[in-house]
Amino acid sequence: MRPGERVAIVSPSGPADPARLRRGAARLAALGADVVVGEHALDRAGLPYLAGGDAARAADLQAAWCDPAVTTVFCSRGGYGAARLLDLLDWDAMRAADRKTLVGSSDITALHHVFGLELGVPTLHGPMPACDVLAGEDGPEPATWEHLLAAFTGPPPPIGGTAVLSPGRVKAPVVGGNLSILASMCGTRWPPAFAGKIVFLEDIGEAPYRIDRMLTQLLHSGAFDGVLGVALGSWEGCGDPLPVLQDRLLPLGVPVLAGLAVGHGSPQLSLWLGALGAIDTESCSLAGRFHGAHAAR
C-alpha cells in the first residue's frame, strides 16, 4: 500500500455499516492510497444477512481483482456469504490478472482458502475497514493498525502466543483461518488439506462441543493428515475451548501454539496465509514471512 496505489473495498459477505465503512476507507486513504469502494459494497437487497445479491457481490470482487490499477483488495467485513460466490467467479480471468493481495478474516476464510488453491497467491488474514478495530470512532486499535502496516512493508513482527500445548519448532507455509468455515468446505470441490503446512485456527461464538464436532469432521475428512504444526488464535465467546483443543489436536504429535491475537477480538494482528511461517514454542511465537519472493508453495 504505497502512496498512490489503488486499494479496492468490496463486500463479499455481510452488509457493512456505512459510517464504519466511510471511516475505514478514510483511514486507508490517509496513507496516500487511492481508495475505491465497490459499486455494490453497501447493497441491502435480498437476504438481510448478505450485502446484496450473490451475482453483484461476485461482480464487485472479480472487477476489483481484475483491475490492473488495483494492488490490494480489502473485504469490508465478514459475517456470512463469501462461499456463495465461489462458483460465480471466473477463475481463469482472475488467474490471468496481475498479482495482488486479498485482505480479510472470519467468513473471508472461504476466499483465503480457495484463492490459495485456484490462484496460488498468498493472502492476508487481517482486519477489515468496516470493523471497529480499524473503523472505531476514536481511531484504529493501535496494535492492529501497526501490525497491518508492518505486514505490507516486510516480514511483520512475530506474533506471540500465551500457551504452548505441544512443544517443538517447525517452518512451513501457513494456511487456515476460521474453523467453522474450514469445516464447511469439507465435501466441496475445495476440501481443506493441511499436509506439509502449519494450520491456523480461530472462531467466535462456538460452544466447546461444536468446536469438538468441527475438529472431528476435519480429522475424519483427512484434512489434518500430514499437518506439521498448529497455531491457535482467538476464541471469542467460545467458553473454555482449551480442553477440547488439547483432546483433539495433541494426538497429532506436532507443535501446537495457542493464544495468538489473530482472529476476532482486539487487537487483531495480521497473518500471511500461503506464505512461509515458523512456530517456535521456545519463544512461544509464530513468525510469518512477507508474501513476495519468500512465498512458499
C-alpha positions in Angstrom: 0.0 0.0 0.0 2.5 2.6 -1.2 1.2 6.1 -1.6 -0.8 6.5 -4.9 -1.6 2.8 -5.2 -5.2 1.9 -5.7 -7.0 0.0 -2.9 -10.4 -1.5 -3.5 -13.0 -2.3 -0.8 -15.7 -4.9 -1.6 -18.4 -6.7 0.5 -18.4 -10.4 -0.4 -20.2 -11.4 2.8 -22.4 -9.5 5.2 -23.7 -5.9 4.8 -21.3 -3.2 6.0 -22.3 -0.3 8.2 -22.0 2.8 6.0 -20.5 5.0 8.7 -17.8 2.5 9.7 -17.0 1.8 6.0 -16.5 5.6 5.4 -14.2 5.8 8.4 -12.2 2.7 7.5 -11.8 3.9 3.9 -10.7 7.3 5.1 -8.0 5.8 7.3 -6.6 3.8 4.3 -6.8 7.0 2.2 -4.8 8.8 4.8 -1.9 6.6 4.0 -1.9 8.0 0.5 -3.8 5.2 -1.1 -6.4 5.8 -3.9 -9.3 4.0 -2.2 -12.3 2.9 -4.4 -15.4 1.2 -3.0 -17.2 -1.5 -4.9 -20.4 -0.5 -6.7 -22.4 -2.9 -4.5 -20.5 -2.7 -1.3 -23.4 -1.1 0.6 -26.2 -3.0 -1.1 -29.0 -4.3 1.2 -31.3 -6.0 -1.4 -32.3 -9.7 -0.8 -31.5 -11.7 2.2 -30.8 -9.4 5.2 -27.5 -11.1 6.2 -25.9 -10.6 2.8 -24.5 -7.4 1.2 -26.9 -7.7 -1.8 -27.3 -10.4 -4.3 -24.6 -13.1 -5.0 -24.1 -12.0 -8.6 -23.5 -8.4 -7.6 -21.1 -9.3 -4.8 -19.2 -11.6 -7.1 -19.0 -9.0 -9.8 -17.5 -6.4 -7.4 -14.9 -8.9 -6.2 -13.9 -10.0 -9.6 -13.8 -6.5 -11.0 -11.5 -5.4 -8.2 -9.2 -8.4 -8.6 -9.0 -8.0 -12.4 -8.5 -4.2 -12.3 -4.8 -3.7 -13.3 -4.7 -0.5 -11.3 -5.7 -2.2 -8.0 -2.9 -3.6 -5.8 -4.9 -4.6 -2.7 -8.5 -5.8 -2.2 -9.9 -5.3 1.3 -13.1 -7.1 2.3 -15.3 -4.7 4.2 -16.4 -7.2 6.9 -17.2 -10.8 7.5 -20.5 -12.3 8.6 -21.6 -14.9 6.0 -21.9 -15.2 2.3 -18.4 -15.5 0.7 -18.7 -19.2 0.0 -21.8 -18.5 -2.1 -19.6 -16.7 -4.6 -17.1 -19.4 -5.3 -18.9 -20.9 -8.3 -19.8 -17.5 -9.7 -16.2 -16.2 -10.1 -14.3 -16.6 -13.4 -11.2 -18.2 -12.0 -9.5 -18.2 -15.4 -9.9 -14.5 -15.7 -8.7 -14.0 -12.1 -5.6 -16.2 -12.7 -4.8 -14.0 -15.7 -5.0 -10.8 -13.7 -2.0 -9.1 -12.1 -0.9 -10.4 -8.7 -2.4 -8.6 -5.8 -3.4 -9.0 -2.2 -6.7 -10.0 -0.6 -7.3 -8.9 3.0 -10.0 -10.1 5.4 -10.9 -12.5 8.1 -13.7 -14.6 9.6 -16.1 -15.5 6.8 -13.4 -14.4 4.3 -11.6 -17.7 5.2 -13.6 -19.2 2.3 -11.9 -16.8 -0.1 -8.4 -17.2 1.5 -8.7 -21.0 1.2 -9.9 -21.1 -2.4 -7.7 -18.2 -3.7 -4.8 -20.2 -2.5 -6.0 -23.3 -4.4 -7.3 -21.6 -7.5 -4.9 -18.6 -7.9 -1.8 -19.8 -6.0 -1.4 -16.4 -4.3 -0.7 -15.7 -0.6 -3.5 -13.7 1.1 -3.6 -11.6 4.3 -5.7 -12.7 7.2 -6.2 -9.3 8.7 -8.5 -6.5 10.0 -11.3 -5.1 7.8 -12.2 -1.5 7.1 -15.8 -1.7 8.3 -14.9 -3.3 11.6 -14.3 -1.5 14.9 -10.6 -2.3 15.1 -10.0 -0.2 12.1 -13.1 2.0 11.9 -13.8 2.9 15.6 -14.8 6.5 16.2 -11.6 7.1 18.2 -9.3 5.7 15.5 -7.9 2.3 14.7 -6.8 0.0 17.5 -3.1 0.8 17.7 -1.5 -2.6 17.7 -3.9 -3.8 15.0 -3.0 -0.8 12.8 0.7 -1.0 13.3 0.9 -4.7 12.6 -1.2 -4.4 9.5 1.1 -1.7 8.1 4.1 -3.8 9.0 2.7 -6.8 7.1 2.6 -4.7 3.9 6.2 -3.5 4.2 8.2 -6.6 5.1 8.1 -9.5 7.5 5.7 -8.4 10.2 6.8 -8.8 13.9 6.4 -12.4 15.2 3.0 -12.9 16.9 3.4 -14.1 20.5 1.2 -16.8 22.0 0.1 -17.3 25.6 0.5 -21.1 25.9 2.4 -24.0 24.4 0.2 -27.0 24.2 2.8 -29.2 22.4 6.5 -28.2 22.1 8.6 -28.0 19.0 9.8 -25.9 16.1 8.5 -26.1 12.5 8.8 -24.0 9.4 6.2 -24.4 6.7 3.6 -22.5 4.7 0.7 -21.3 6.9 -2.9 -22.0 5.9 -6.3 -22.0 7.6 -8.5 -19.3 9.3 -11.9 -19.6 10.8 -12.7 -23.2 12.0 -16.4 -23.2 11.1 -15.8 -22.0 7.6 -13.0 -24.6 7.0 -15.2 -27.4 8.3 -18.0 -26.2 5.9 -15.6 -26.7 3.0 -15.4 -30.4 3.6 -17.2 -32.2 0.8 -16.9 -29.3 -1.7 -14.7 -29.0 -4.7 -12.1 -27.3 -2.5 -11.7 -29.6 0.6 -9.2 -28.5 3.3 -5.9 -30.3 3.2 -3.1 -29.3 5.7 -0.4 -31.8 4.7 3.1 -30.2 4.9 1.6 -27.0 6.4 1.1 -25.1 9.6 -2.6 -24.7 10.1 -4.0 -21.6 11.9 -7.4 -21.9 13.5 -9.8 -19.5 15.3 -13.5 -18.9 15.9 -16.2 -16.9 17.6 -19.4 -17.8 19.4 -19.0 -21.5 19.2 -19.6 -23.8 22.3 -16.8 -26.2 23.0 -18.9 -29.2 21.8 -19.3 -27.5 18.5 -15.6 -26.9 18.2 -15.2 -30.6 19.0 -17.6 -31.5 16.2 -15.9 -29.3 13.6 -12.4 -30.5 14.5 -13.7 -34.1 14.4 -15.2 -33.5 11.0 -11.8 -32.2 9.7 -10.0 -35.1 11.3 -12.3 -37.7 9.8 -12.1 -36.0 6.4 -8.3 -36.4 6.4 -7.6 -32.6 6.4 -5.1 -32.9 9.2 -3.2 -35.8 7.6 0.5 -34.7 7.3 0.0 -31.4 9.1 3.3 -30.1 10.6 2.1 -27.6 13.2 -1.0 -25.9 14.6 -1.3 -22.2 15.6 -4.5 -21.2 17.6 -5.8 -17.7 17.6 -8.7 -16.1 19.5 -11.8 -18.0 20.6 -14.1 -15.1 21.4 -17.4 -16.2 23.1 -16.4 -19.8 23.0 -16.3 -20.5 26.7 -13.2 -22.6 27.6 -12.2 -24.4 24.4 -8.8 -25.4 25.8 -9.7 -29.0 26.9 -11.3 -29.9 23.6 -8.4 -28.3 21.6 -6.0 -30.4 23.6 -8.0 -33.5 23.3 -8.4 -33.3 19.5 -5.1 -31.8 18.5 -2.4 -33.1 20.8 -2.6 -36.7 19.4 -1.4 -35.2 16.1 2.1 -35.1 17.6 3.1 -31.8 16.2 3.9 -28.4 17.8 0.8 -26.6 19.0 0.9 -22.9 20.0 -2.2 -21.2 21.5 -3.3 -17.7 22.4 -2.3 -15.7 19.3 -4.1 -12.3 19.0 -5.3 -13.2 15.5 -9.0 -13.6 14.6 -11.8 -11.8 16.4 -11.4 -9.5 19.4 -8.9 -6.8 19.9 -6.2 -6.5 18.8 -6.4 -8.3 15.5 -2.9 -8.9 14.3 -2.2 -9.8 10.6 -1.1 -13.2 9.3 0.0 -14.1 5.8 -1.7 -17.3 4.6 0.0 -19.3 1.9 3.4 -17.8 2.8 6.2 -19.3 4.9 5.8 -19.2 8.6 7.5 -20.7 11.6 6.3 -21.9 15.0 8.9 -21.7 17.8 7.4 -22.9 21.1 10.6 -21.9 23.0 9.8 -18.2 22.3 6.1 -19.0 22.2 5.6 -17.3 18.8 4.5 -17.6 15.2 6.7 -15.7 12.7 5.4 -15.0 9.3 7.1 -14.0 6.1 6.3 -11.3 3.6 4.3 -12.7 0.7 6.7 -11.6 -2.1 9.8 -13.5 -3.1 9.6 -15.6 0.1 6.2 -17.2 -0.5 6.4 -20.9 -0.3 4.2 -23.3 -2.3 
